[in-house]
Amino acid sequence: MINASGIMYNHCIALHRRYYKMWGKHLACGKLQSHIAKLRKRNPFWQSVGSQAVQDICQRIEKAYQLFFKHHKACVRPPGFKKVKKYKSFTLKQAGYKFLGGNRVKIGPLAYQFWKSREIEGTVKTLTIKRTPLGELFMVIVVDTVDESEIKFETGKIAGFDFGLKTFLTCSDGSKIESPQFLKQSLNTIKKASRQHSKKLKGSANRERARKNLVRKYEDISNARRDWFWKLAHDLTNRFDVLCFETLNLKGMQRLWGRKISDLAFGEFLQILEWIAKKKSKQVVYVDQWYPSSKTCYHCGYVLEKLDLSVREWRCPSCQSVNGRDDNAAKNICAVGASTVGLDDVRRAMPAIVV
């Protein structure tokens, strides 16, 4: 089914490009869906994929083109062809699947057995089958959420965090959290597995085994990093009720520092933290990235005109206080975040903030 979805995806991309060359305009999603529905009736292999999955493929391409039209000046490329064996997933919405009870699900004409990681709570909206580079299949279910819980404050503490390359997070209370840098630790293992893969003959079984070995090395790094993120997020939400962060241009930082930003994976950590904070009725607050948190003196509010990245400490010309770059930024982020929250019980629990 995933292979058939990949073939249909490439066919839709070819139709988009051909339509643009002939008529000079974008192919509408409705026209594409009706055309693929007619082709699907004449192709038995395409019929193995549910009709709603076919519609979702067209909608994915439409969404990708809309993003391209919106951000084409920011070097965003239009959707292109994908290798069928690397195509990842297909999605079923209201129909095409049925849960048979226990750990069995019917997708199309066949029933499959799966391992249930958690109980399904709520009304099922979509079902997505995903394929990993190792060939493993995962079933992702989206359900209607229950009524959202209100924000409840238990510790009465608020903290600001500054993300850095040398220190993963610097907290406004003075604590620092170092990143294990899982990719950097396993770089030699990755290089060795990559060399073994490149030496094997293309198309051979040995090359396929070497490829899977290399993929497993990367998955071990990703799983270890994700596990550390979950534990760190639980620890921070247990210590604080409101967590303040600065919004960062991670793509721009990745262009400057490359692999190090990917290894720290700050964006993935924020996604996990937001999910846990919502479950625990905690709040995550974001401060504008253009706020000069590093250049503003926390004690008197003086703002420097320029501060190089190499400067880790600076003396305020106004009050003569010595400010650590990351510590000062974390305290300023905490102060701005507290002003946006506006909760009396949190303010009483915080020390006095002067900006």
C-alpha positions in Angstrom: 0.0 0.0 0.0 2.8 2.4 0.8 4.6 1.6 -2.4 1.4 2.2 -4.4 1.0 5.5 -2.5 4.5 6.5 -3.6 3.8 5.7 -7.2 0.6 7.8 -7.1 2.5 10.6 -5.4 5.1 10.8 -8.2 2.3 10.6 -10.8 0.6 13.5 -9.3 3.8 15.5 -9.2 4.3 14.8 -12.9 0.7 15.9 -13.7 1.3 19.1 -11.8 4.4 19.9 -13.8 2.8 18.9 -17.2 -0.3 21.0 -16.4 1.8 24.1 -15.6 3.8 23.7 -18.9 0.7 23.4 -20.9 -1.5 26.0 -19.3 0.9 28.1 -17.2 -1.1 27.9 -14.0 -1.5 25.7 -10.9 -3.5 22.5 -11.0 -6.4 22.6 -8.6 -6.6 19.9 -5.9 -10.3 19.0 -6.9 -9.4 18.4 -10.5 -6.4 16.3 -9.5 -8.5 14.2 -7.2 -11.2 13.5 -9.8 -8.6 12.6 -12.4 -6.7 10.2 -10.1 -10.1 8.6 -9.1 -10.7 7.8 -12.8 -7.2 6.4 -13.3 -7.5 4.3 -10.1 -10.5 2.4 -11.6 -8.3 1.1 -14.5 -5.3 0.2 -12.3 -5.8 -2.7 -9.9 -2.5 -2.0 -8.1 -3.7 1.6 -7.2 -6.9 0.1 -5.9 -5.0 -1.5 -3.0 -4.9 2.0 -1.5 -8.1 3.4 0.0 -9.9 6.3 -1.8 -9.4 8.6 1.2 -5.7 7.9 1.2 -5.6 8.9 -2.4 -7.3 12.2 -1.6 -4.9 12.8 1.3 -1.9 12.4 -1.2 -3.4 15.1 -3.4 -4.0 17.3 -0.3 -0.4 16.8 0.8 0.9 18.0 -2.6 -1.6 20.9 -2.6 -0.3 22.0 0.8 3.3 21.7 -0.3 2.6 23.9 -3.3 0.7 26.5 -1.2 3.8 26.7 1.1 6.0 27.1 -1.9 3.9 29.9 -3.4 3.8 31.7 0.0 7.5 31.4 0.8 9.1 31.0 -2.7 11.3 34.1 -2.0 12.8 32.3 1.1 14.4 29.6 -1.1 11.6 27.1 -0.5 11.5 24.5 -3.2 8.3 23.0 -4.8 7.5 19.4 -4.0 9.5 16.9 -6.1 9.7 13.3 -6.9 10.4 10.7 -4.2 11.8 7.2 -4.4 9.0 4.7 -4.0 11.0 2.6 -1.6 11.6 5.7 0.6 8.0 6.9 0.6 7.0 6.9 4.2 3.3 6.9 4.8 -0.4 7.0 3.8 -3.3 8.4 5.8 -6.9 7.1 6.1 -9.6 9.5 7.6 -13.2 8.5 8.1 -13.2 5.2 6.2 -10.9 2.5 5.0 -10.1 1.0 8.4 -11.9 -0.7 11.3 -10.7 -1.8 14.8 -11.7 -5.4 15.5 -11.1 -5.3 19.2 -8.0 -6.1 21.2 -5.0 -5.5 19.0 -6.4 -6.2 15.6 -7.3 -3.7 12.9 -8.8 -4.1 9.4 -7.2 -1.9 6.7 -8.8 -2.5 3.3 -9.7 -6.2 2.8 -7.1 -7.6 5.2 -6.9 -7.7 9.0 -3.6 -7.0 10.8 -2.3 -7.5 14.3 -0.4 -4.7 16.1 1.2 -4.0 19.4 -0.7 -1.4 21.3 1.6 1.1 23.1 -1.3 2.8 24.8 -5.1 2.6 25.0 -7.0 4.5 22.4 -9.1 7.2 24.2 -11.6 9.4 22.3 -13.0 9.3 18.8 -10.5 8.2 16.2 -10.2 10.8 13.4 -7.3 9.6 11.2 -5.1 6.5 11.0 -1.6 6.8 9.4 0.6 3.9 8.6 4.3 5.0 8.6 7.3 3.1 7.4 10.8 3.6 8.9 14.1 3.2 6.9 14.5 -0.2 8.5 11.1 -1.3 7.0 9.3 -1.3 10.4 5.6 -0.2 10.3 4.0 2.0 12.8 0.3 3.0 13.2 -0.3 6.6 14.3 -3.8 7.4 15.5 -5.2 10.9 15.9 -8.2 11.2 18.3 -10.4 14.0 19.5 -9.0 15.4 22.7 -11.0 15.6 25.9 -11.8 19.0 27.4 -8.6 20.8 28.0 -7.6 21.2 31.6 -7.2 24.7 33.0 -3.7 25.9 34.0 -3.1 25.0 37.7 -0.1 26.2 39.6 1.4 23.9 42.2 4.9 25.1 42.9 4.3 28.8 42.3 7.6 29.1 40.5 8.5 30.7 37.2 11.8 30.4 35.3 13.4 31.6 32.2 15.8 29.5 30.0 18.4 30.6 27.5 19.4 28.1 24.8 23.2 28.0 24.0 25.7 26.1 22.0 28.1 25.4 24.9 25.3 25.0 27.5 22.1 23.5 26.4 19.9 25.5 28.8 20.8 28.1 31.3 18.1 28.7 33.9 17.3 32.0 35.6 17.9 30.4 39.0 21.5 29.9 38.2 21.5 26.2 37.2 22.9 24.9 33.9 21.9 21.9 31.9 24.6 20.4 29.7 23.6 18.4 26.6 25.1 14.9 26.2 25.6 15.6 22.4 24.7 12.1 21.4 25.7 12.5 17.8 29.2 13.8 18.7 29.7 10.9 21.1 28.8 8.3 18.4 30.5 10.1 15.5 33.3 7.5 15.1 30.8 4.7 15.1 28.7 6.4 12.4 31.8 7.0 10.3 32.8 3.4 10.5 29.4 2.1 9.6 29.2 4.6 6.7 32.6 3.4 5.3 31.5 -0.2 5.5 28.3 0.7 3.6 30.1 2.6 0.9 32.5 -0.3 0.2 29.8 -2.8 -0.5 28.6 -3.5 -4.1 25.5 -1.6 -5.1 22.4 -3.8 -5.3 24.0 -6.6 -3.2 22.6 -8.1 -0.1 25.7 -7.1 1.8 25.1 -3.5 1.0 21.5 -3.7 2.2 22.7 -5.2 5.5 25.3 -2.5 5.8 22.6 0.1 5.1 20.4 -1.3 7.8 23.3 -1.3 10.2 24.0 2.4 9.5 20.3 3.2 10.0 20.2 1.4 13.3 23.2 3.5 14.5 21.3 6.7 13.7 18.1 5.4 15.3 20.0 4.6 18.5 21.2 8.2 18.6 17.7 9.6 18.0 16.1 7.3 20.6 18.7 8.2 23.2 18.3 11.9 22.6 14.5 11.6 22.7 14.6 9.7 26.0 16.8 12.4 27.5 14.4 15.1 26.3 11.4 13.3 27.9 13.2 13.0 31.2 14.4 16.6 31.2 10.9 17.9 30.3 9.4 16.0 33.2 12.1 17.3 35.6 11.5 21.0 34.5 7.7 20.8 34.7 8.0 19.2 38.2 10.2 22.1 39.3 8.4 25.1 37.7 4.9 26.0 36.8 5.7 28.6 34.1 8.7 28.1 31.7 9.8 31.0 29.5 11.8 30.5 26.4 13.1 32.7 23.6 11.8 32.0 20.1 14.8 31.3 17.9 15.5 31.0 14.1 16.7 27.5 14.3 17.0 27.1 10.5 19.2 30.2 10.4 21.3 28.9 13.2 21.6 25.5 11.5 23.0 27.3 8.4 25.7 28.9 10.6 26.6 26.0 12.9 25.3 23.0 11.0 25.6 19.6 12.7 25.9 21.0 16.2 22.4 22.6 16.1 21.0 19.3 14.7 22.7 17.4 17.5 21.2 19.7 20.2 17.7 19.4 18.5 16.2 22.3 20.5 13.0 22.3 18.4 12.2 18.7 19.2 12.8 19.4 22.9 10.3 22.2 22.8 7.6 20.0 21.2 8.0 17.4 23.9 8.1 20.0 26.7 4.8 21.6 25.4 3.1 18.3 25.3 4.1 17.4 28.9 3.3 20.9 30.1 -0.2 20.6 28.7 -0.7 17.2 30.4 0.5 18.6 33.8 -1.4 21.9 33.4 1.8 23.9 33.2 2.5 26.8 30.9 5.2 27.4 28.3 5.7 31.1 27.4 7.7 32.4 24.5 9.5 35.7 24.3 10.1 37.5 20.9 13.5 36.5 19.3 14.2 40.2 18.7 14.1 41.1 22.4 17.7 42.0 23.4 17.9 39.5 26.3 21.7 39.2 26.2 22.4 42.9 25.7 20.1 44.2 28.4 21.4 44.6 31.9 19.1 42.7 34.3 19.9 45.0 37.2 19.3 48.4 35.7 17.9 47.9 32.2 20.8 49.4 30.3 21.0 48.1 26.7 24.3 47.7 24.9 24.5 48.7 21.2 26.6 45.7 20.2 27.6 42.4 21.8 29.7 39.9 20.0 29.1 36.2 20.4 32.7 35.7 21.7 32.0 37.9 24.7 30.7 35.7 27.5 30.7 38.3 30.3 30.4 42.1 30.2 30.3 45.0 32.6 27.4 47.3 32.6 28.5 50.9 31.9 25.5 52.2 34.0 25.6 50.2 37.2 29.0 48.6 36.9 27.6 45.1 37.5 29.2 42.1 35.8 26.7 40.1 33.8 27.3 36.6 32.4 25.9 36.4 28.9 23.7 33.3 29.3 22.7 34.0 33.0 21.7 37.6 32.2 19.7 36.5 29.2 17.8 33.8 31.2 16.9 36.3 33.9 15.6 38.8 31.3 13.6 36.1 29.5 12.1 35.2 32.9 11.2 38.8 33.6 9.5 39.4 30.2 7.7 36.1 30.5 6.4 36.9 33.9 5.0 40.2 32.6 3.1 38.4 29.9 1.6 35.8 32.2 0.2 38.3 34.7 -0.6 35.8 37.5 -0.5 37.2 41.1 0.3 33.9 42.8 3.3 33.4 40.5 4.5 36.9 41.1 4.3 36.5 44.8 6.5 33.4 44.6 9.1 35.1 42.4 11.8 37.4 43.7 11.5 41.1 42.8 12.3 41.8 39.1 13.7 45.1 38.1 14.0 45.9 34.4 
